[in-house]
Amino acid sequence: MPIALIVEDEPLLAAELRDQLAALWPELEIAGQAENGVEAISLLDTLKPDVVFLDIQIPGLTGMEVAAHVGEHAQIVFVTAYAEHAVQAFQAGAVDYIVKPVTAARLLQTVKRLKTRSTAAVPAGVWRQIAPAPVQHLKWIKASAGNTVRLVMVRDVQYFQSDGKYTRVVTHDGEALIRLPLKELIEQLDAAQFTQIHRGAIVNLEAVDRIDRDGSAMEIRLKGRTEKLTVSETYSRQFRQM
């Protein structure tokens, strides 16, 4: 019996896809579901699925980046609201590319295509041609606190904030400064843990306690802290479903 993994960050859409597949392909076992790129990679290693139904715009990593980890034994079907990556995906050997909303008739075409294809999938090296190489994320930084230089583990940082020529590094037990600007810092941080919420601020998602909304305005409250961090409109989309 073939097994499948669904990678979709919107639960309702994932449930709808699961139901449609159950009706159109009863023999297919949906063995797992992931809501972000990090979870998807973990399940790929655990489940070793034959088919992966993969959204492109997911938290943590893009669908193209996840595809680089699929390996040689699974076929990939992109299911996404964005049509602009279709040519790129087909050139790399994707089995199919479905644009949301997914209809039963369109999904049936995909099921037929999957059943008639060999289980041999696209070699991992092909996907790596269209996905960036894995990034070595920043693990620790040297930061100044007065006349003292501190070694700060990045996982302990609650947020980074621009402060003139410096960047504030805020942790549970204090603050320090570094000279690295945010635009360079964000490129070195793990996107599954840190996200930019404003032109001048990056927050550790694990430190977020809640998000307060007032109309279209959003403010983040952190665990164990009293200050509020404003989410600008440019970066608010990632929090709208939370």
Rosetta blueprint (number, residue, H / E / L):
1 M L
2 P L
3 I E
4 A E
5 L E
6 I E
7 V E
8 E L
9 D L
10 E L
11 P H
12 L H
13 L H
14 A H
15 A H
16 E H
17 L H
18 R H
19 D H
20 Q H
21 L H
22 A H
23 A H
24 L H
25 W L
26 P L
27 E L
28 L L
29 E E
30 I E
31 A E
32 G E
33 Q E
34 A E
35 E L
36 N L
37 G H
38 V H
39 E H
40 A H
41 I H
42 S H
43 L H
44 L H
45 D H
46 T H
47 L H
48 K L
49 P L
50 D L
51 V E
52 V E
53 F E
54 L E
55 D L
56 I L
57 Q L
58 I L
59 P L
60 G L
61 L L
62 T L
63 G H
64 M H
65 E H
66 V H
67 A H
68 A L
69 H L
70 V L
71 G L
72 E L
73 H L
74 A L
75 Q E
76 I E
77 V E
78 F E
79 V E
80 T E
81 A L
82 Y L
83 A L
84 E L
85 H L
86 A H
87 V H
88 Q H
89 A H
90 F H
91 Q H
92 A H
93 G L
94 A L
95 V L
96 D E
97 Y E
98 I E
99 V E
100 K L
101 P L
102 V L
103 T L
104 A H
105 A H
106 R H
107 L H
108 L H
109 Q H
110 T H
111 V H
112 K H
113 R H
114 L H
115 K H
116 T H
117 R L
118 S L
119 T L
120 A L
121 A L
122 V L
123 P L
124 A H
125 G H
126 V H
127 W H
128 R H
129 Q L
130 I L
131 A L
132 P L
133 A L
134 P L
135 V L
136 Q L
137 H L
138 L L
139 K L
140 W E
141 I E
142 K E
143 A E
144 S E
145 A E
146 G L
147 N L
148 T E
149 V E
150 R E
151 L E
152 V E
153 M E
154 V H
155 R H
156 D H
157 V E
158 Q E
159 Y E
160 F E
161 Q E
162 S E
163 D E
164 G L
165 K L
166 Y E
167 T E
168 R E
169 V E
170 V E
171 T E
172 H L
173 D L
174 G E
175 E E
176 A E
177 L E
178 I E
179 R L
180 L L
181 P L
182 L H
183 K H
184 E H
185 L H
186 I H
187 E H
188 Q H
189 L L
190 D L
191 A L
192 A L
193 Q L
194 F E
195 T E
196 Q E
197 I E
198 H E
199 R L
200 G L
201 A E
202 I E
203 V E
204 N E
205 L H
206 E H
207 A H
208 V E
209 D E
210 R E
211 I E
212 D E
213 R E
214 D E
215 G L
216 S L
217 A E
218 M E
219 E E
220 I E
221 R E
222 L E
223 K L
224 G L
225 R L
226 T L
227 E L
228 K E
229 L E
230 T E
231 V E
232 S L
233 E H
234 T H
235 Y H
236 S L
237 R H
238 Q H
239 F H
240 R L
241 Q L
242 M L
